[in-house]
Amino acid sequence: MPIAVDIDVMLAKRKMSVGELADRVGITPANLAVLKNGRAKAVRFTTLAALCEVLECQPGDLLRWEPDDPWDPDEAAHESGASDVPVGSPPR
């Protein structure tokens, strides 16, 4: 997928656990893991805003565009088995 998610980087910079971030943002750790691991097909702006508020960052610190490599067989296999689970709900 051409959108890469760098939540891991921000978690490391903030010395914060996935569980703590999920709790403070108001989403389940499972949904945060789906987003963090790049398996999400969508993210609500309210969730993105809550992530940015808690991590004290900009959306571009969490998301970046990478062009698809048309010759990467792993990417083609990943696309065919990707989850369509939307991630995030409005913060508590």
N, C-alpha and C positions, 0 to 999 in steps of 0.2 A: 504494500500500500504506500502511496507517495507521501502520506502524512505520518511523520515519526513523532512519538510521544516521549518527552524527556522528564517525566515526573520523577523518575529515579534520581536524576541529577539534582533536582531541586530538593528532594528529600534528603539526600546526602549533604548538600550545602546547609540545610537547616537542621541537620541532625535530628530528624523526625522519623518515626516509624510509620508504616503504611496504616496500621491500626489507629494511631493517633490522628493522622491526616483524615482518614475516613470519618472518625468520630467528630472531628472539628468541622468538617465540610457538611456532614449530615447525609452521607451515602454509606452503603454497606461496604465492608472490606472486599467482598467478592466483586462488586461492581467497580470499585476502584482498581482492583487487580486486572479486570478486563480492559479498562482504559489504559492502565499503566503498561500492560503487555502488548498494546497495539492491536487488540482484537475487537475493539469497539468500532461500530459503523457510524456512530453519532455521539455527540455530547451536547447537553443543554447549555445554553449560554449562562444560565443561572448557576450551573455546576462549575463551569469554567471560571466564572466570576468569583465563586466561593473558593475555588482552588487558589486563584491568584491572591485573594484577600488573605487566606491563611498562610500561604507560602511567601507572601509579600513579593510578588513578581508580576510580570506582564504575560499575556497569553503567548507571546512569541518565545518566552522562556520555557514554556511547556510543550509547544507544538512547533514543528518545522516541516517544510516541504522537501521531499527527496524524490527526484524523478524515478519512475519505474525502470528497471533494467529488463528489457524485453528478452534477454538471453538467460535470465535466472530461472531455472526450473523449480527451485524451492519456492519462489514467489508465486509462480503459477499454481503450484500445489496448495499453497497457503490460501490463495484467493478462492479456490474451489471449495475449501472446507471452512471458510471464515464464519464466525458467528454473527448473526444479525441482531444480537441483543443490544438494545439501546442502553446507554449508560447514564446514570445520574438522575436524580430527582431534585426538586427544589430544596435548598438547604432548610434545615429546621429553624 
